[in-house]
């Protein structure tokens, strides 16, 4: 059972999301917070696997909230669910520690898929958000960190930025999953990072 928390100042939307989650097999939502203050005060003491959070909140932004909650919540993954689609906000959210980024126009079934994916270690994004990320990524081809990587490693990192899983990357590149894992280990070693999010953040900082 995946335990989910929600941070959303629109009470009706928060309850609708809670209802959607609780009627779906394998998912459970017991906690909906309407302010960052409420979430910061209670979430660290709860066993929650994934938190859906809006960015626009009445007291702090969802990005500030994730920045503060991330070190307090162990293995909890944060998934942004917002109406903001500008590049600056997207990358601020990712740098703050969000593992995925969805827009509020996302279909309910896709939200559930994204929750499951982020729980398994993926980085789900709405398709047009992924395009924004990729466009930005392609615009950083000459940065110092990226030049440390081989052409194949850059290609794999680009596919990682789209939220693809190792098997999906392997299928696209016509190689084995183990080959993809080896490339990713080399990427992490060259960039001196330990995760997909850290690798992408290090590239984007350039």
C-alpha positions, 0 to 999 in steps of 0.5 A, a space after each residue: 500500500 502506498 501511503 500518500 499525503 497532499 498539500 493543497 490550499 484548494 480544499 475541494 481539490 484536496 478532498 477530490 484527490 483524496 477520494 480518487 486515491 482512496 478508491 484506487 487499489 494499492 493507494 491510501 491517503 489519510 492526510 490533506 494539509 491546506 497550508 505549508 505550516 500545517 504540513 511542516 508541523 505534522 508530516 515529519 511524524 507521519 509514515 507517508 511514501 509520497 506527497 503531492 504538493 501544490 506550489 501556490 500556498 497561502 503561507 509559503 510556496 510549495 517549493 519552500 515547503 519541499 526544501 524544509 520537509 525533504 531532510 525531515 521526512 526520510 524516504 518520502 518522495 515529493 511530487 509537484 502538482 501545480 498549474 505553474 509551467 514556467 522553466 524557472 519554477 520547474 527547475 526550482 522545484 526539482 532543485 528543492 528535492 521534488 522527484 516529479 512534476 505534474 500539471 493540474 490538467 493531468 488526467 486522474 489515472 496519470 496522477 496515480 501512475 505518477 505516484 506509483 512511478 515516483 514511489 518506485 524511484 522514477 521521476 514522472 513529469 507531464 509530457 510538455 513539462 518533460 519537453 521543457 526540461 529536455 529543451 533546457 537540457 539541450 541548451 546546456 550541451 556545452 557546459 563544463 559538467 556535461 563535457 565530462 560525459 561521453 556522447 552515449 552518457 549524454 544521451 542516457 542522461 537526456 532520457 533520464 531527464 524525461 523520466 524514463 526507466 532503465 528498461 525503457 532506455 535500454 529498449 530505445 537504445 537497443 542495449 541491455 538494461 545492465 549496459 544502461 546501469 553501467 553507463 549510469 554508474 559512470 555518469 554518477 562517478 564522473 559528476 560525483 553524484 549519487 542519484 538521477 536528481 542530483 545528476 540533472 541538478 548538477 547539469 542544470 546549474 551550469 
